[in-house]
């Protein structure tokens, strides 16, 4: 179970997952006419390295989540981030969770705020949900979904669980250590008890239904190391990360979220839950 906090989500084992549930953040530019799609292009967005940003997802969301993903992905990419996953659930009545990341896999609180400011007015205009909902922008988390080929390469050496749409060697559920990717195949190493040996199995990425990392102590240490390195590289020399950006592993110092639900109706304001910092 996890406790929601401003800027972070903290698990019961003290692992950080960045998250911002925010509304009424002033966008960097104005929206167009009603029902007109707005792509908020910040100054300098053209200089972003589009190769990694535009890498297609192997695993696409379906239904309402898929529709939301199609709406917000262009604006997220224009800011220099990548869409990881969209989920719609019944938490707080209705919650739309959008996971995003930088091309290197990192995601700060400031990054979450930037994405929130970009996608909120677009969702207001397109109105895919059709009722009041709680918008949540977050990092992928430590036991993150694996949705691109580069995810399997970046997290080689760590344990993963994979659900297949089509059986591989007679199996639809696989668990083992990632060994990268070759061509259109992900490589998974696991112990075959029947054969009494460790094998590396090529898995067609086109047949993967879902994949995610398995939360282990080794993964936690590596994720925190990478997150700290990314934060330090983004902090100007001679400055220290702010309290909002730097939260201890046990979550101390994080401020609890608070806010009131704005029910709204079509044409009568936003349909999000507002969460303000104390």
PyMOL commands that set and color helices and strands:
alter all, ss='L'
color gray80, all
select helices_A, chain A and resi 45-47+50-53+63-78+109-126+149-154+205-207+217-234
alter helices_A, ss='H'
color red, helices_A
select strands_A, chain A and resi 2-5+8-11+16-20+81-89+95-102+134-138+159-168+171-182+185-192+197-204+208-213
alter strands_A, ss='S'
color yellow, strands_A
deselect
rebuild
show_as cartoon
